[in-house]
C-alpha cells in the first residue's frame, strides 16, 4: 500500500472553481483500479495551498491512474487555476 501526496497552490480568486474540478477528479480517481481512499485538505494558514492524500494498493495502480486520459483531462482543467505545477510525492511504510 502506498500514499500519494499531491500539493497544489491555487491562484487567488479561483478557489470555488478549483473545488468543483478537484471534487470531480477525486470522484473519477475513486473508480481507478487499486484506489483505496482519498481526502482533500487545505492549509489552515494558507487557504490557497491544497493537499490531496490518496491511498493506492500499489505504485503501479497509482502510475496507471496518473497516466490515464481521465486524469490528464482533469489536469488540463486544473492547471490554469494553479500558480505552479502540482507536486506529487509517493510515500510508503
N, CA, C and O atoms as a DFTB+ gen file, in Angstrom:
372 C
 N C O
     1  1       0.848      -1.173       0.000
     2  2       0.000       0.000       0.000
     3  2       0.895       1.237       0.000
     4  3       1.908       1.295       0.698
     5  1       0.494       2.226      -0.802
     6  2       1.247       3.478      -0.877
     7  2       0.306       4.653      -0.634
     8  3      -0.912       4.544      -0.769
     9  1       0.911       5.772      -0.273
    10  2       0.170       7.026      -0.151
    11  2       0.733       7.991      -1.186
    12  3       1.938       8.033      -1.433
    13  1      -0.155       8.753      -1.774
    14  2       0.246       9.752      -2.755
    15  2      -0.161      11.107      -2.197
    16  3      -1.335      11.355      -1.925
    17  1       0.822      11.976      -2.032
    18  2       0.605      13.326      -1.534
    19  2       0.716      14.283      -2.716
    20  3       1.766      14.379      -3.350
    21  1      -0.371      14.985      -3.005
    22  2      -0.385      15.934      -4.116
    23  2      -0.597      17.326      -3.536
    24  3      -1.608      17.587      -2.884
    25  1       0.354      18.213      -3.774
    26  2       0.253      19.584      -3.283
    27  2      -0.015      20.532      -4.446
    28  3       0.605      20.442      -5.505
    29  1      -0.950      21.433      -4.218
    30  2      -1.310      22.417      -5.242
    31  2      -1.460      23.792      -4.602
    32  3      -1.909      23.913      -3.462
    33  1      -1.079      24.823      -5.347
    34  2      -1.252      26.209      -4.920
    35  2      -2.180      26.899      -5.915
    36  3      -1.831      27.103      -7.078
    37  1      -3.360      27.251      -5.433
    38  2      -4.393      27.849      -6.279
    39  2      -4.137      29.343      -6.434
    40  3      -3.728      30.013      -5.485
    41  1      -4.378      29.853      -7.621
    42  2      -4.290      31.295      -7.851
    43  2      -5.427      31.995      -7.094
    44  3      -6.509      31.435      -6.921
    45  1      -5.163      33.222      -6.650
    46  2      -6.170      33.989      -5.919
    47  2      -7.471      34.096      -6.700
    48  3      -7.470      34.333      -7.908
    49  1      -8.571      33.917      -5.994
    50  2      -9.887      34.097      -6.586
    51  2     -10.446      32.896      -7.332
    52  3     -11.556      32.954      -7.862
    53  1      -9.680      31.801      -7.378
    54  2     -10.139      30.646      -8.160
    55  2     -10.502      29.436      -7.293
    56  3     -10.693      28.339      -7.819
    57  1     -10.598      29.620      -5.990
    58  2     -10.849      28.502      -5.081
    59  2     -12.160      27.789      -5.389
    60  3     -12.206      26.559      -5.379
    61  1     -13.217      28.530      -5.659
    62  2     -14.517      27.919      -5.925
    63  2     -14.470      27.033      -7.169
    64  3     -14.983      25.914      -7.157
    65  1     -13.864      27.530      -8.226
    66  2     -13.738      26.746      -9.459
    67  2     -12.835      25.529      -9.234
    68  3     -13.109      24.436      -9.728
    69  1     -11.753      25.742      -8.477
    70  2     -10.844      24.644      -8.176
    71  2     -11.570      23.539      -7.423
    72  3     -11.437      22.366      -7.772
    73  1     -12.329      23.893      -6.403
    74  2     -13.028      22.905      -5.573
    75  2     -13.922      22.001      -6.421
    76  3     -13.932      20.783      -6.242
    77  1     -14.656      22.590      -7.325
    78  2     -15.557      21.812      -8.181
    79  2     -14.774      20.805      -9.022
    80  3     -15.130      19.628      -9.079
    81  1     -13.724      21.265      -9.663
    82  2     -12.929      20.392     -10.527
    83  2     -12.174      19.348      -9.714
    84  3     -12.062      18.197     -10.135
    85  1     -11.656      19.740      -8.555
    86  2     -10.930      18.798      -7.709
    87  2     -11.856      17.694      -7.207
    88  3     -11.446      16.536      -7.126
    89  1     -13.091      18.035      -6.872
    90  2     -14.060      17.012      -6.440
    91  2     -14.339      16.024      -7.572
    92  3     -14.398      14.815      -7.347
    93  1     -14.509      16.539      -8.775
    94  2     -14.744      15.663      -9.926
    95  2     -13.552      14.736     -10.147
    96  3     -13.725      13.558     -10.462
    97  1     -12.344      15.270      -9.982
    98  2     -11.134      14.468     -10.158
    99  2     -11.082      13.351      -9.134
   100  3     -10.781      12.207      -9.475
   101  1     -11.374      13.673      -7.878
   102  2     -11.355      12.657      -6.829
   103  2     -12.417      11.590      -7.082
   104  3     -12.172      10.405      -6.852
   105  1     -13.588      11.998      -7.550
   106  2     -14.641      11.027      -7.859
   107  2     -14.200      10.062      -8.955
   108  3     -14.488       8.867      -8.886
   109  1     -13.509      10.573      -9.956
   110  2     -13.012       9.706     -11.023
   111  2     -11.899       8.805     -10.507
   112  3     -11.827       7.631     -10.871
   113  1     -11.029       9.352      -9.659
   114  2      -9.934       8.557      -9.101
   115  2     -10.469       7.389      -8.279
   116  3      -9.861       6.319      -8.246
   117  1     -11.597       7.592      -7.620
   118  2     -12.186       6.539      -6.797
   119  2     -12.559       5.315      -7.624
   120  3     -12.673       4.214      -7.085
   121  1     -12.749       5.496      -8.913
   122  2     -13.092       4.388      -9.801
   123  2     -11.852       3.674     -10.342
   124  3     -11.963       2.619     -10.965
   125  1     -10.675       4.250     -10.103
   126  2      -9.438       3.690     -10.653
   127  2      -9.077       2.382      -9.949
   128  3      -9.292       2.227      -8.747
   129  1      -8.530       1.457     -10.714
   130  2      -8.084       0.171     -10.176
   131  2      -7.037       0.416      -9.086
   132  3      -6.066       1.138      -9.310
   133  1      -7.232      -0.181      -7.916
   134  2      -6.252      -0.080      -6.836
   135  2      -6.432       1.095      -5.902
   136  3      -5.734       1.199      -4.894
   137  1      -7.369       1.992      -6.226
   138  2      -7.641       3.130      -5.340
   139  2      -8.290       2.611      -4.067
   140  3      -9.223       1.810      -4.126
   141  1      -7.798       3.067      -2.903
   142  2      -8.353       2.631      -1.631
   143  2      -9.138       3.758      -0.970
   144  3     -10.302       3.581      -0.609
   145  1      -8.508       4.906      -0.813
   146  2      -9.169       6.037      -0.178
   147  2      -8.468       7.334      -0.562
   148  3      -7.325       7.324      -1.021
   149  1      -9.165       8.446      -0.370
   150  2      -8.572       9.739      -0.670
   151  2      -9.270      10.841       0.087
   152  3     -10.450      10.735       0.422
   153  1      -8.534      11.897       0.352
   154  2      -9.125      13.055       1.004
   155  2      -8.452      14.319       0.495
   156  3      -7.282      14.319       0.115
   157  1      -9.226      15.388       0.500
   158  2      -8.728      16.694       0.058
   159  2      -8.683      17.605       1.282
   160  3      -9.664      17.729       2.016
   161  1      -7.539      18.234       1.486
   162  2      -7.314      19.078       2.654
   163  2      -6.826      20.449       2.224
   164  3      -6.343      20.622       1.105
   165  1      -6.953      21.431       3.125
   166  2      -6.370      22.739       2.846
   167  2      -5.549      23.191       4.047
   168  3      -5.833      22.821       5.187
   169  1      -4.557      23.974       3.781
   170  2      -3.655      24.504       4.792
   171  2      -4.394      25.585       5.582
   172  3      -4.928      26.523       4.990
   173  1      -4.432      25.467       6.897
   174  2      -5.157      26.443       7.713
   175  2      -4.498      27.813       7.706
   176  3      -5.154      28.810       8.007
   177  1      -3.215      27.882       7.369
   178  2      -2.506      29.158       7.343
   179  2      -2.408      29.752       5.940
   180  3      -2.030      30.912       5.780
   181  1      -2.746      28.965       4.933
   182  2      -2.693      29.439       3.548
   183  2      -3.848      28.789       2.784
   184  3      -3.712      27.663       2.305
   185  1      -4.981      29.484       2.666
   186  2      -6.159      28.888       2.038
   187  2      -5.971      28.509       0.570
   188  3      -6.783      27.761       0.025
   189  1      -4.936      29.000      -0.070
   190  2      -4.681      28.641      -1.469
   191  2      -3.776      27.422      -1.613
   192  3      -3.527      26.959      -2.726
   193  1      -3.285      26.902      -0.493
   194  2      -2.445      25.701      -0.506
   195  2      -3.334      24.496      -0.224
   196  3      -3.876      24.362       0.873
   197  1      -3.481      23.635      -1.201
   198  2      -4.348      22.453      -1.083
   199  2      -3.514      21.190      -1.166
   200  3      -2.478      21.143      -1.828
   201  1      -3.995      20.166      -0.474
   202  2      -3.308      18.881      -0.443
   203  2      -4.331      17.773      -0.674
   204  3      -5.412      17.774      -0.085
   205  1      -3.976      16.841      -1.530
   206  2      -4.768      15.631      -1.722
   207  2      -3.915      14.484      -1.204
   208  3      -2.749      14.353      -1.575
   209  1      -4.496      13.655      -0.348
   210  2      -3.810      12.479       0.173
   211  2      -4.615      11.257      -0.250
   212  3      -5.744      11.054       0.197
   213  1      -4.020      10.454      -1.111
   214  2      -4.711       9.283      -1.653
   215  2      -3.933       8.020      -1.317
   216  3      -2.705       8.032      -1.232
   217  1      -4.659       6.947      -1.132
   218  2      -4.051       5.647      -0.854
   219  2      -4.378       4.705      -2.005
   220  3      -5.531       4.564      -2.411
   221  1      -3.337       4.068      -2.517
   222  2      -3.471       3.095      -3.598
   223  2      -2.859       1.771      -3.152
   224  3      -1.974       1.732      -2.297
   225  1      -3.338       0.716      -3.739
   226  2      -2.843      -0.613      -3.404
   227  2      -1.353      -0.747      -3.734
   228  3      -0.572      -1.227      -2.913
   229  1      -0.961      -0.316      -4.952
   230  2       0.444      -0.421      -5.381
   231  2       0.852       0.850      -6.117
   232  3       0.009       1.648      -6.527
   233  1       2.146       1.018      -6.275
   234  2       2.640       2.161      -7.049
   235  2       2.213       2.036      -8.510
   236  3       1.992       3.046      -9.180
   237  1       2.097       0.815      -9.003
   238  2       1.653       0.608     -10.381
   239  2       0.215       1.078     -10.563
   240  3      -0.133       1.626     -11.609
   241  1      -0.625       0.866      -9.547
   242  2      -2.003       1.357      -9.617
   243  2      -2.021       2.875      -9.708
   244  3      -2.772       3.442     -10.501
   245  1      -1.192       3.539      -8.896
   246  2      -1.115       4.997      -8.956
   247  2      -0.620       5.448     -10.327
   248  3      -1.191       6.356     -10.930
   249  1       0.440       4.815     -10.813
   250  2       1.010       5.215     -12.101
   251  2       0.003       5.040     -13.229
   252  3      -0.055       5.859     -14.146
   253  1      -0.783       3.985     -13.164
   254  2      -1.817       3.760     -14.180
   255  2      -2.809       4.925     -14.168
   256  3      -3.157       5.458     -15.221
   257  1      -3.262       5.318     -12.973
   258  2      -4.192       6.448     -12.864
   259  2      -3.507       7.753     -13.273
   260  3      -4.100       8.570     -13.979
   261  1      -2.270       7.950     -12.835
   262  2      -1.551       9.198     -13.130
   263  2      -1.404       9.427     -14.629
   264  3      -1.431      10.568     -15.090
   265  1      -1.250       8.350     -15.390
   266  2      -1.072       8.461     -16.847
   267  2      -2.373       8.330     -17.621
   268  3      -2.382       8.440     -18.847
   269  1      -3.455       8.100     -16.924
   270  2      -4.725       7.843     -17.605
   271  2      -5.252       9.089     -18.321
   272  3      -4.995      10.213     -17.890
   273  1      -5.983       8.884     -19.407
   274  2      -6.592      10.014     -20.112
   275  2      -7.560      10.800     -19.218
   276  3      -7.688      12.017     -19.359
   277  1      -8.242      10.101     -18.295
   278  2      -9.189      10.783     -17.398
   279  2      -8.474      11.776     -16.495
   280  3      -8.934      12.905     -16.320
   281  1      -7.346      11.358     -15.920
   282  2      -6.607      12.280     -15.049
   283  2      -5.984      13.414     -15.866
   284  3      -5.978      14.565     -15.429
   285  1      -5.475      13.097     -17.020
   286  2      -4.876      14.139     -17.858
   287  2      -5.919      15.184     -18.249
   288  3      -5.627      16.379     -18.286
   289  1      -7.124      14.730     -18.536
   290  2      -8.208      15.656     -18.874
   291  2      -8.519      16.577     -17.693
   292  3      -8.716      17.778     -17.873
   293  1      -8.563      16.013     -16.495
   294  2      -8.845      16.818     -15.308
   295  2      -7.692      17.783     -15.021
   296  3      -7.922      18.925     -14.623
   297  1      -6.458      17.326     -15.223
   298  2      -5.309      18.221     -15.025
   299  2      -5.334      19.382     -16.006
   300  3      -4.955      20.501     -15.662
   301  1      -5.776      19.116     -17.217
   302  2      -5.891      20.194     -18.205
   303  2      -6.845      21.282     -17.716
   304  3      -6.667      22.457     -18.034
   305  1      -7.855      20.888     -16.943
   306  2      -8.796      21.863     -16.388
   307  2      -8.232      22.538     -15.138
   308  3      -8.473      23.723     -14.906
   309  1      -7.483      21.781     -14.334
   310  2      -6.944      22.320     -13.078
   311  2      -5.754      23.250     -13.278
   312  3      -5.640      24.267     -12.593
   313  1      -4.875      22.915     -14.201
   314  2      -3.612      23.655     -14.345
   315  2      -3.774      25.163     -14.512
   316  3      -3.000      25.912     -13.915
   317  1      -4.737      25.642     -15.289
   318  2      -4.871      27.103     -15.416
   319  2      -5.257      27.792     -14.092
   320  3      -5.111      29.008     -13.963
   321  1      -5.744      27.024     -13.123
   322  2      -6.138      27.598     -11.834
   323  2      -4.998      27.610     -10.822
   324  3      -5.141      28.163      -9.732
   325  1      -3.868      27.005     -11.177
   326  2      -2.762      26.866     -10.240
   327  2      -1.668      27.890     -10.500
   328  3      -1.430      28.303     -11.635
   329  1      -1.005      28.290      -9.411
   330  2       0.121      29.219      -9.528
   331  2       1.375      28.519     -10.040
   332  3       2.246      29.149     -10.640
   333  1       1.461      27.207      -9.798
   334  2       2.617      26.415     -10.230
   335  2       2.148      24.981     -10.444
   336  3       1.016      24.633     -10.106
   337  1       3.013      24.163     -11.002
   338  2       2.647      22.768     -11.236
   339  2       2.442      22.055      -9.911
   340  3       3.070      22.387      -8.906
   341  1       1.553      21.071      -9.924
   342  2       1.347      20.302      -8.705
   343  2       2.619      19.518      -8.369
   344  3       3.403      19.159      -9.247
   345  1       2.794      19.269      -7.080
   346  2       3.930      18.475      -6.615
   347  2       3.378      17.160      -6.089
   348  3       2.502      17.147      -5.224
   349  1       3.900      16.039      -6.619
   350  2       3.441      14.710      -6.231
   351  2       4.573      14.002      -5.497
   352  3       5.703      13.931      -5.981
   353  1       4.246      13.480      -4.322
   354  2       5.194      12.718      -3.526
   355  2       4.568      11.350      -3.229
   356  3       3.428      11.266      -2.773
   357  1       5.330      10.280      -3.495
   358  2       4.874       8.915      -3.220
   359  2       5.478       8.491      -1.892
   360  3       6.688       8.593      -1.685
   361  1       4.625       8.017      -0.996
   362  2       5.072       7.608       0.342
   363  2       4.700       6.152       0.582
   364  3       3.666       5.674       0.116
   365  1       5.558       5.459       1.314
   366  2       5.252       4.087       1.703
   367  2       5.795       3.809       3.100
   368  3       6.636       4.548       3.614
   369  1       5.302       2.734       3.703
   370  2       5.740       2.366       5.060
   371  2       7.125       1.775       5.002
   372  3       7.680       1.400       6.035
